[in-house]
Amino acid sequence: MKIGIVGLGIVGSAVKHGFEKLGHQVRSHDIKLETRLEDLLDSEIIYLCVPTPQNETGKCDTSIIESIVEELIETHLFTGIIALKSTVEPGTTQRLQNEFGSRMICHVPEFLRERVAIADFIENHDICIIGTGSDEVFETVKESHGHYPK
């Protein structure tokens, strides 16, 4: 399966390593590298693993996610699955689906410890939560995780 990953911090790097180990064709984009979002457009799923720091009110700042989703859907007309691995508040996925008219956006949160993120993704992946109302999205995201969780 062709998988794209946006953001190669702790979560993105662990996810990239784990999906490569499963044999997927993985491409990645990070603002610190000489890569382009356009390089991921032939992916079946693009996982967003970008920062969502707390803003001054204590809520997650989802502006990075929003700008990437907007660019993927409105600029590049991406029709694949956009899976949020980043921490977001309840209702974010539904809001993005409504805003961009796409049921192909889902939330697949990660539960990784910073010091052992790769091992957690590969060896300690006991649960995989897929937040979507679409059977197609659910099955494709589930398939991408292979035998993770155990």
ABEGO torsion letter per residue (X at the ends): XBBBBBEABAAAAAAAAAAAAAGBBBBBBBAABBBBAAAAAABABBBBBBBBBBBAAGBBBAAAAAAAAAAAAAAAGBABBBBBABBBBBGAAAAAAAAAGBAABBBBBBBBBAAAAAAAAAAABABBBBBBABAAAAAAAAAAAEAOBX
